Amino acid sequence: MRPLIIAFAVVVAGCGAARPSPATTSDTGDAGDGSLEEVAFLSGSWRARPEGGEGALTRERWSAPRNGVMLGVGRVDEAGSLAFFEFLRLARTDEPDCRVAYFASPMGKPAVRFCLAERGPGRVVFRNPDHDDPQEIGYAREGDGLAVWTRSQRTVDGTQQLRLRRWRMLRDR
């Protein structure tokens, strides 16, 4: 019984330590201070299908900002089955060179961090130049839709190659 009580005390103590500090519980403030207000336009459910309506269906769903975090999930369904999935997280950080980070965990793999590199009204770009593919993830509002892109630059056989993928996403009703 004694080991169970000690284990319970350790778990409870650890849960208290995992709570955000009072300074990180608000999502208001200047966009340059790591606020998630600049990415709140992503909240909701989005879908994209190739022109013509045939082929893979891509969906992305984002929560509203809450306590410095937005949670998301992405999936691609093709030919009646799940072809790809990804757990996503946007979070404020205390790092001066990465005040807002985008974490992507594709197909259950460990998360990869991308830092907010560019921002403007209804537009955000995250980058990780050390990641192989992609190195950039971008979102921009276009009317009632959302332009999404990934970009990678790599050298293959001594030649620089650019890989750019784009989606036009609409609200998923």
CORRAPE-V642374 format. One record per helix or strand of 2 or more residues. SS is the DSSP state (H for helix, E for strand). FROM is the first residue (numbers start at 1). TO is the last residue. If there is no record, write none. Layout:
BEGIN
<<SS;FROM;TO> <SS;FROM;TO>>
END
This chain:
BEGIN
<<H;2;17> <H;22;24> <H;31;33> <H;37;42> <E;44;49> <E;57;62> <E;69;78> <E;81;92> <E;100;106> <E;112;120> <E;123;127> <E;136;142> <E;145;156> <E;159;171>>
END
